[in-house]
Structure formats: C-alpha cells, structure tokens
Amino acid sequence: MINVLLICSQGASTSMMCKKIKQEAEKNGVEMNVKAVAIAVANDYILDSNIILLGPQIRYMKQKVQDASGSIPVLDIDMQAYGMMDGSKVYKQIMENLK
C-alpha cells in the first residue's frame, strides 16, 4: 500500500485531485491511499506517508515540509496538471518518484 499525502492551504481543493489519483491507481492495479489535508494539520500525517505532494498555492512551504518529513520525498504538483485536475499525470509523477 502506497500512502500519498496531498497538502494545500485548506485541504479542500486537493480533495478532487485525490479522487482522480485513486481512480488512476485502481486502473493500474496499484493499492494507494491518497489523503488531502490543510497545511495547518499536515504534521499529524507526514510521517505516515510514502510520498508528499504540495498544491501550487503552498509551494513556498516546501522546505518546511521537507524538514518535517525527513527522507520522505516532497514534490510540487505540476501546476498545469493541478489546474486541469489531471490525476493521470500526477499518478505518473508519484510512481516515477517512488522507484
């Protein structure tokens, strides 16, 4: 099971992206748990994750999240993929970075 954490400013805008990523994982036969949270509560979830993705609106917090996550990869969600809610592209980004 791959645990993916999506962090944004309020946690709401990434909820749709979570669904799109989960759908893509299911299509590919990959067990994946995808959770969206607000940056204010992210520390409660960081260490339970295999990979962390940041919404475009909080990219500036990447170093702070990376410091809290240790060796867990922290990635920026591609702005175009985020804007288009392209779960397939984000899923590929996740899988490439977990190799």
C-alpha positions, 0 to 999 in steps of 0.5 A: 500500500502506497500512502500519498499525502496531498497538502494545500492551504485548506485541504479542500481543493486537493480533495478532487485531485485525490479522487482522480489519483485513486481512480488512476491507481485502481486502473493500474492495479496499484493499492494507494491511499491518497489523503488531502489535508490543510497545511495547518494539520499536515504534521499529524500525517507526514510521517505516515506517508510514502510520498508528499505532494504540495498544491501550487498555492503552498509551494513556498512551504516546501522546505518546511515540509521537507524538514518535517518529513525527513527522507520522505520525498516532497514534490510540487504538483505540476501546476498545469496538471493541478489546474486541469485536475489531471490525476493521470499525470500526477499518478505518473509523477508519484510512481516515477518518484517512488522507484 
